């Protein structure tokens, strides 16, 4: 048999047959008991640098596994350790020397913890203290590698190296300074309080090293700059005294256009991390304004030519101007909104008024990217001005500015609901003009303008969020969309039009029925037959829109097409291997379940395996290796995997993935997995009868995804498990099985709420709790410990004690001047709203007597958010959650009335219409469920409502005032001066926007009629007009409401001989 060095030579030959033979021989050679000393010998003495390095790579990969290291005799271990140190000093080739250091670091992880390799530390210290620059640099390089591999083990030996770091960081040899800095970076995650005092004085010196590296070696500068983000993530107290200096250096780096973009982007990444983790320090160090100014300047760097190029997202994300916008988005998401908007306008407003095109582009881009994080603040304080601004922008003569303004329109439409809808008459006609002009341009043979994507984005987002208010615009919209589907036009234009049709259907639902046949004709063209590669994206979009149409057009309209739709969707999935297509197909399956309900049974044996394959698939997952580029050419992946069986006990603490830095998953496969979870959820909801047979099969694999690395998958998995549990509970005799499922799900939801770092996942888990309580009522809290778990989730979110909240508030413990009333980001406020939604759902799952003490315990936390200095969102949330808790407290409200009455009547006078609206609703509910407890307050309540009615101009608030008056009448008509009140009430009917309150109005009419009140007869024509208007809104109302409406018609006809038409 060949010697090992000969075998390595074969594997490295550029010949497939040689590689195949050599690989087989190498697998056998690796089973020899003396392989480790043999590889070391080759690594030291082979005349070929390539073979030396390959031997060391194999040695490292083998000895990185603790099992293999422990199998060696003490003599072998000693000879390998001493031989490696000798090899390191004698090796002339840098790449081989680096691989030698990597082997040393792997062994250090095993040996340092038990102090079994003191010679290594002595060796490193001796090298670092040498007068020769190259030996000192080698010692510091080795130390940095050991710190990276065995940081936890090395930190106990840190003290003797501190003086070495001080010296090295000031060394004229930039290599020594760099590796000293990298050693510190690698040790940061393991540093505790004791080590922190030693390390902190080194931080300013690292700052100087970074400045020097920026000029001399950009790649090393980028690597070392990671120390600042590492400090923010783990040991923020070390960085706190130097935070301002680091931030200012990053701003300086970001603005230098002569530097490599990689360095500038790294600097911006630190600013984004700073906003996410140290927002209060950013504010108190007065960094917000200079950061925003820098970001604005960088966003203005984008050239018109760049804007018009069809570059992919990966290329775009490497540009500082794009990363600056992403950083601004992070600031908007994590800082209090007034801290962002006010200073930002200092640069945006002059830009809008000026003539500099780049500055105007930056200003519109800034408005667009802050819309998500500062939505509530913009909506309540700046919306008219901002809308006027973007309306001017979308008419701008320069395409560069116009396209960015169109993007802002889309962002506003997505995040500034519902107020943005008021401006439909200002925005939609301009977008229609763009579409018409584009179609004319295409008809004359001109190139598709890049702005077409932005126009459709603005249209889609605006249309989708308008809901029924879009109905008057539908004829014009469909004319434009059908025009864009001209067969002669480019595929991309048709793809955009089909997507926009889906968005419109999402908004208006059955109002699309007149266009259904024509839409289906277009979709069938792209869903049948073999398409070219260019047409594939169009087919995917057509399938996506088909799913939307199936779900929204109405069961009666789509049912005749459902079976055909199901069959060709299955055919598409089975004939094409494309994750995007499969994702859209899963959406179609979910939509068809809404139409076919239990009739989906016949298709489930085919559909469920498809969905579960996506759930369990690892397709698209790529391991990111730690290996240096110098080692990436050496094949070693599976050579070491099957040489021996490893006992699980022997391998308990082993790091099998020591070479893996992390994993990436292609977005298409992530989205497919998420959509598969959501489709399973929908099947469990819509086809409960047949799906129950698949719950057990699906639950296990879905449960594994609740700890998945991507937040969207975790959220979708929790949602699916929740619906599976509801499905079980809704089955006849399903209580026992449901309790078993809840015993698994409730702890998992509680764990996610308390420990997940992503706010969106926590929101989703809270939403799952609410859904369970609404659907399964007391069954959710029947098992011991479940009630406490639900309450603890609410309490801890209210007290900001969950992991995701503590991450945002992490710096507070280090800030002496913290104000507990400092405003939160809007995302944090939204999280508290989700927790608030759980409370009334919990109340409705209990008796009032059971619920009252728990409500009492949480009431102070809610009332705390009604103070004058609280944000609009906080006050609106508090009034709303208190209002919907009145019903589950019916009959036990007495101890709460003083606080609640004062809260509602105070907030009724708030400057914000939403706060007033929720407060009036709450006051009405308090009267309805408190009854005689509120009788003494009737005069004051009526006076408050009368004053509010005369002053209020918000339609929703007006509707709720009317509904509150009807509740007072029904509860205690004798305390209401009807001759004065009822005519005023009738003058404000019918309701304008809050059609859910039609039920309260109707209940009042029935009450007056059944009690023979004379005002009912005298106002009968008016009442009939109101009722007829209600009837036109029947699609917006629940069945119980229509029953009341019909009952009133019948009774009125019988008793008063007054005929009301059928509805």
Helices and strands as residue ranges (DSSP letters): H 4-11, H 16-29, H 35-45, H 49-63, H 66-71, H 74-90, H 94-111, H 118-128, H 133-154, G 155-157, G 159-161, H 162-168, H 174-187, G 188-190, H 193-199, G 200-202, H 203-216, H 218-233, H 236-240, H 243-255, H 261-277, H 279-284, H 288-299, H 304-308, H 313-316, H 320-334, H 337-353, H 357-370, H 375-381, H 383-393, H 399-415, G 419-423, H 424-443, H 451-466, G 467-473, H 474-484, H 491-508, G 509-515, H 516-527, G 533-535, H 536-552, H 555-575, H 579-596, G 597-600, H 601-616, E 621-625, G 629-631, E 660-665, H 667-686, H 688-691, G 692-694, H 695-704, G 705-707, H 711-729, H 735-755, H 759-776, G 777-781, H 786-798, H 803-808, G 810-814, H 826-844, H 848-863, G 864-866, H 872-884, G 887-889, G 894-896, H 897-907, H 913-930, G 931-937, H 938-951, H 955-971, G 973-975, H 978-987, G 995-997, H 998-1010, H 1014-1018, H 1020-1032, G 1034-1036, H 1039-1056
